[in-house]
Amino acid sequence: MHPLRHPRNAIFVGLMFSLIGVVYWFVQYRADFHADIAGVTLLLLLGVAVSIMAYVLIAGSPND
């Protein structure tokens, strides 16, 4: 049985990391702290990388 019905749904795995990055930036911005832009950027890019990796792994898995 295939782990996901449609491999394109793997993007939701990476969106979780991107959402965490946006929340991380928003909390710092609202609390008037100096925003850690490097951390936000890395979390957003981690989300993109994990989405691509999850898609490749799931698309390449056997359907049986």
C-alpha positions as CSV (number, residue, x, y, z in Angstrom):
1,M,0.0,0.0,0.0
2,H,1.3,3.4,-0.9
3,P,2.0,5.7,2.1
4,L,0.2,8.7,0.5
5,R,-2.6,8.6,-2.0
6,H,-1.0,11.4,-4.0
7,P,2.7,12.1,-3.7
8,R,2.1,15.8,-4.2
9,N,0.5,15.8,-0.7
10,A,4.0,15.5,0.6
11,I,4.3,19.3,0.5
12,F,2.3,19.4,3.7
13,V,5.2,17.8,5.5
14,G,7.5,20.8,4.6
15,L,4.8,23.4,5.1
16,M,4.9,22.5,8.8
17,F,8.5,23.7,9.0
18,S,7.7,26.8,7.0
19,L,4.8,27.6,9.3
20,I,7.0,27.2,12.3
21,G,9.4,29.7,10.7
22,V,6.6,32.3,10.1
23,V,5.4,31.9,13.7
24,Y,9.0,32.2,15.0
25,W,9.4,35.5,13.1
26,F,5.9,36.8,14.1
27,V,6.5,36.1,17.8
28,Q,9.8,38.0,17.7
29,Y,8.3,40.8,15.8
30,R,5.3,41.3,18.1
31,A,7.5,41.1,21.2
32,D,9.8,43.9,19.9
33,F,12.8,41.7,20.0
34,H,15.5,41.9,17.4
35,A,14.2,39.4,14.8
36,D,16.5,36.5,14.0
37,I,16.3,36.6,10.3
38,A,18.8,33.9,9.8
39,G,16.8,31.5,11.8
40,V,13.6,32.4,10.0
41,T,15.3,31.9,6.6
42,L,16.8,28.6,7.6
43,L,13.4,27.3,8.8
44,L,11.7,28.4,5.6
45,L,14.4,26.8,3.5
46,L,14.2,23.6,5.6
47,G,10.6,23.4,4.8
48,V,11.2,23.6,1.1
49,A,14.0,20.9,1.4
50,V,11.9,18.6,3.4
51,S,9.0,18.9,1.0
52,I,11.1,18.0,-1.9
53,M,12.8,15.1,0.0
54,A,9.4,13.7,1.1
55,Y,8.0,14.0,-2.5
56,V,11.0,12.2,-3.9
57,L,11.0,9.4,-1.3
58,I,7.2,8.8,-1.6
59,A,7.1,9.1,-5.4
60,G,9.9,6.5,-5.7
61,S,8.4,4.0,-3.3
62,P,6.7,0.9,-4.7
63,N,2.9,0.9,-5.0
64,D,2.5,-2.7,-3.7
